[in-house]
Amino acid sequence: MSRKRGGDPYRTNARFSSTCHTCKKQIKKGEPIIYWPNGGHAAHFKCDEADYNHSMSLIADEEQFQQHY
């Protein structure tokens, strides 16, 4: 299981209304989102799901690599 680092994106529910970074539509409070701490923005889960999964894959690969050293 991967360890969460400060800049890693994560899934959560919106704590307040905002605007999706990807589609520019409203995110309603309580909706599932992906938060990107390094960029300081949020997106609907469906809008950024592919990018999120890719990021998680890269993080897992990096952790696997680091275990050998």
C-alpha positions as CSV (number, residue, x, y, z in Angstrom):
1,M,0.0,0.0,0.0
2,S,1.4,3.4,-0.9
3,R,2.2,6.1,1.6
4,K,0.6,9.4,1.1
5,R,2.9,12.3,0.7
6,G,2.0,16.0,1.0
7,G,1.8,16.7,-2.7
8,D,0.1,13.6,-3.8
9,P,-3.4,14.0,-5.3
10,Y,-6.2,12.4,-3.3
11,R,-9.9,11.5,-3.6
12,T,-12.3,13.2,-1.2
13,N,-15.7,14.8,-1.1
14,A,-15.9,18.6,-1.7
15,R,-16.2,20.5,1.6
16,F,-17.6,23.5,-0.1
17,S,-18.8,24.6,-3.6
18,S,-16.1,25.5,-6.1
19,T,-15.2,25.2,-9.8
20,C,-13.8,22.2,-11.5
21,H,-10.3,22.9,-12.8
22,T,-10.8,20.6,-15.8
23,C,-14.4,21.2,-17.1
24,K,-14.9,24.7,-15.5
25,K,-18.4,23.6,-14.2
26,Q,-19.5,23.9,-10.6
27,I,-18.5,21.4,-8.0
28,K,-21.2,21.1,-5.4
29,K,-20.5,20.5,-1.7
30,G,-20.4,16.8,-1.0
31,E,-19.5,15.7,-4.5
32,P,-16.6,13.3,-5.0
33,I,-13.6,15.1,-6.2
34,I,-9.9,14.7,-6.8
35,Y,-7.8,17.4,-5.0
36,W,-4.4,18.2,-6.4
37,P,-2.4,19.8,-3.5
38,N,0.6,20.9,-5.6
39,G,-1.6,22.8,-8.0
40,G,-4.1,23.9,-5.3
41,H,-7.1,22.9,-7.4
42,A,-9.9,20.3,-7.4
43,A,-11.8,18.5,-10.2
44,H,-14.8,16.3,-10.5
45,F,-13.7,12.7,-10.0
46,K,-15.0,11.8,-13.5
47,C,-13.1,14.7,-15.1
48,D,-9.7,13.8,-13.7
49,E,-10.0,10.1,-13.0
50,A,-7.6,9.0,-15.8
51,D,-4.9,11.5,-14.7
52,Y,-5.4,10.5,-11.0
53,N,-5.0,6.8,-11.9
54,H,-1.9,7.5,-13.9
55,S,-0.4,9.5,-11.0
56,M,-1.2,6.7,-8.6
57,S,0.5,4.2,-10.9
58,L,3.6,6.4,-11.1
59,I,3.8,6.8,-7.3
60,A,3.4,3.0,-6.9
61,D,6.2,2.4,-9.4
62,E,8.5,4.9,-7.6
63,E,7.8,3.2,-4.3
64,Q,8.5,-0.2,-5.7
65,F,11.8,1.1,-7.2
66,Q,12.8,2.7,-3.9
67,Q,12.4,-0.5,-2.0
68,H,15.4,-1.9,-3.8
69,Y,17.7,0.8,-2.4
